[in-house]
C-alpha cells in the first residue's frame, strides 16, 4: 500500500483507540442527558462518534493548525451539542405528559438512582446538560460555558435554577432514599 493507504490505516487505528477509550464514559453521560433512555443514549453516542470520524479523517484536523489537544473531551462537546440540537428541533416526536411509566423491573437498591434520573429527565435539555457537565463530568464553569456556548454567568444561573428545580421535585424523597 502507498503512503495514503498507510496514513488512513494509522488514522483509523487512532480513531479506534479513541472510541474504545471513551465510549463507556460517553454512554454514561448520554444516559444522564437523555434521562435514562438507553436507546436514545446509544443513538446520541453513535451520532457523536460518526461526526468525529468525519473530522478525524481530515488530515488538517488531526495534524494541522486546527489540531484538537483532547479529542475525548471534544467528542463529549460534540455529543452535548448534538443532544441540545435534537431537543431544539420542532419536529421532535416527544410530548411531555404527567403520567410516568410503571417502574416494574427496577431493583429496589437503585431507588435513589432511579429517583435522580427521573428528576433529571423532567428538566429542560439545557438545564440537564448543565448539571451533567458540572456534576457528572466534573467540568468547571468555564468549560461548561464553552461547551454550551453560554457565558459563565449564565452557567451559574442555570446551575442554581436547575438544582432548585431538582430539589423541588424530590422534596423529602431524596433524604429518605439517602438514609437507606
C-alpha positions as CSV (number, residue, x, y, z in Angstrom):
1,X,0.0,0.0,0.0
2,X,1.2,3.5,-0.7
3,X,1.6,6.3,1.7
4,X,-2.0,7.4,1.5
5,X,-3.2,3.9,2.5
6,X,-0.8,3.7,5.4
7,X,-2.0,7.1,6.6
8,X,-5.6,6.0,6.5
9,X,-4.8,2.8,8.4
10,X,-2.9,4.9,11.0
11,X,-5.8,7.3,11.4
12,X,-8.3,4.5,11.6
13,X,-6.2,2.8,14.3
14,X,-6.0,6.1,16.3
15,X,-9.7,6.7,15.9
16,X,-10.4,3.1,17.1
17,X,-8.3,3.9,20.2
18,X,-10.3,7.0,20.9
19,X,-13.6,5.0,20.6
20,X,-12.5,2.2,22.8
21,X,-11.1,4.5,25.4
22,X,-14.1,6.9,25.6
23,X,-17.3,5.1,24.6
24,X,-18.2,4.0,28.1
25,X,-17.8,7.4,29.5
26,X,-19.7,8.9,26.6
27,X,-22.6,6.4,27.1
28,X,-22.9,7.1,30.8
29,X,-23.1,10.8,30.1
30,X,-25.6,10.3,27.3
31,X,-27.8,8.2,29.7
32,X,-27.9,11.1,32.1
33,X,-28.6,13.6,29.3
34,X,-31.4,11.6,28.0
35,X,-33.0,10.9,31.4
36,X,-32.1,7.2,31.4
37,X,-33.4,6.5,27.9
38,X,-30.7,3.9,26.9
39,X,-31.8,3.7,23.3
40,X,-31.6,7.4,22.8
41,X,-28.3,7.5,24.6
42,X,-26.9,4.9,22.2
43,X,-28.1,6.9,19.3
44,X,-26.5,10.0,20.8
45,X,-23.1,8.4,21.3
46,X,-23.3,6.9,17.7
47,X,-24.1,10.3,16.2
48,X,-21.2,12.0,18.1
49,X,-18.7,9.3,17.1
50,X,-19.8,9.4,13.5
51,X,-19.3,13.2,13.4
52,X,-15.9,12.7,15.0
53,X,-14.9,10.1,12.4
54,X,-15.7,12.5,9.6
55,X,-13.4,15.1,11.3
56,X,-10.8,12.5,12.1
57,X,-10.3,11.6,8.5
58,X,-9.4,15.1,7.6
59,X,-5.6,15.4,7.7
60,X,-5.7,19.2,8.6
61,X,-7.9,18.5,11.6
62,X,-5.7,15.9,13.3
63,X,-2.3,17.2,12.3
64,X,-2.6,20.7,11.0
65,X,-3.3,24.0,12.6
66,X,-6.8,23.0,13.7
67,X,-5.5,20.1,15.9
68,X,-7.5,19.3,18.9
69,X,-5.5,18.7,22.0
70,X,-8.0,16.5,23.8
71,X,-10.2,14.5,21.3
72,X,-12.1,12.7,24.1
73,X,-13.2,16.0,25.6
74,X,-14.1,17.4,22.2
75,X,-16.2,14.3,21.5
76,X,-18.1,15.0,24.7
77,X,-18.6,18.5,23.5
78,X,-19.9,17.3,20.1
79,X,-22.3,14.9,21.9
80,X,-23.8,17.6,24.2
81,X,-24.2,19.9,21.2
82,X,-25.9,17.1,19.2
83,X,-28.3,16.5,22.2
84,X,-29.2,20.1,22.5
85,X,-29.7,20.5,18.8
86,X,-32.1,17.5,18.8
87,X,-34.0,19.0,21.7
88,X,-34.4,22.3,19.8
89,X,-35.9,20.7,16.7
90,X,-39.6,21.4,16.4
91,X,-40.2,18.0,14.7
92,X,-39.4,16.1,17.9
93,X,-41.9,13.4,18.4
94,X,-41.8,13.6,22.2
95,X,-44.6,15.2,24.1
96,X,-44.5,15.9,27.8
97,X,-47.0,14.1,30.0
98,X,-48.0,14.0,33.6
99,X,-48.1,10.2,33.6
100,X,-44.9,8.3,34.2
101,X,-44.5,4.7,33.0
102,X,-44.6,1.9,35.5
103,X,-41.3,1.3,37.2
104,X,-41.5,-2.5,37.2
105,X,-38.3,-4.5,36.9
106,X,-36.2,-1.9,38.6
107,X,-34.2,-3.1,41.5
108,X,-35.0,-1.6,45.0
109,X,-31.3,-1.0,45.5
110,X,-31.3,1.5,42.7
111,X,-34.2,3.6,44.1
112,X,-32.0,6.6,44.7
113,X,-30.5,6.4,41.2
114,X,-33.9,6.0,39.6
115,X,-35.3,8.9,41.5
116,X,-32.4,11.2,40.5
117,X,-32.7,10.0,36.8
118,X,-36.4,10.8,36.8
119,X,-35.8,14.2,38.3
120,X,-33.1,14.9,35.7
121,X,-35.4,13.7,32.9
122,X,-38.0,16.3,33.9
123,X,-35.6,19.2,33.5
124,X,-35.3,21.2,30.2
125,X,-32.5,20.0,28.0
126,X,-30.1,22.9,28.7
127,X,-30.6,22.7,32.4
128,X,-30.0,18.9,32.3
129,X,-26.9,19.4,30.2
130,X,-25.5,22.0,32.7
131,X,-26.0,19.6,35.6
132,X,-24.5,16.7,33.8
133,X,-21.4,18.6,32.7
134,X,-20.9,20.3,36.0
135,X,-21.6,17.5,38.4
136,X,-21.2,14.2,36.5
137,X,-18.4,15.3,34.1
138,X,-16.9,17.5,36.9
139,X,-16.2,20.3,34.5
140,X,-15.5,23.9,35.6
141,X,-18.0,26.7,35.0
142,X,-15.8,28.0,32.2
143,X,-15.5,24.6,30.4
144,X,-19.3,24.1,30.7
145,X,-19.8,27.6,29.3
146,X,-17.6,26.8,26.4
147,X,-19.3,23.6,25.5
148,X,-22.8,25.1,25.8
149,X,-21.8,28.4,24.2
150,X,-23.0,30.3,27.2
151,X,-21.4,32.9,29.4
152,X,-20.0,31.7,32.8
153,X,-22.7,33.8,34.5
154,X,-25.4,32.1,32.5
155,X,-24.0,28.7,33.5
156,X,-24.1,29.7,37.2
157,X,-27.6,30.9,36.9
158,X,-28.8,27.8,35.0
159,X,-27.0,25.6,37.6
160,X,-28.6,27.3,40.5
161,X,-32.1,27.2,39.0
162,X,-31.8,23.6,37.8
163,X,-30.7,22.4,41.3
164,X,-33.6,24.3,42.8
165,X,-36.0,22.5,40.4
166,X,-34.5,19.1,41.3
167,X,-34.8,19.8,45.0
168,X,-38.4,21.0,44.5
169,X,-39.2,17.8,42.5
170,X,-37.6,15.5,45.0
171,X,-38.8,17.1,48.2
172,X,-38.3,14.8,51.2
173,X,-37.9,11.7,48.9
174,X,-34.1,12.3,48.5
175,X,-33.5,12.4,52.2
176,X,-35.5,9.2,52.7
177,X,-33.6,7.4,49.9
178,X,-30.2,8.6,51.0
179,X,-30.7,7.3,54.6
180,X,-31.2,3.7,53.4
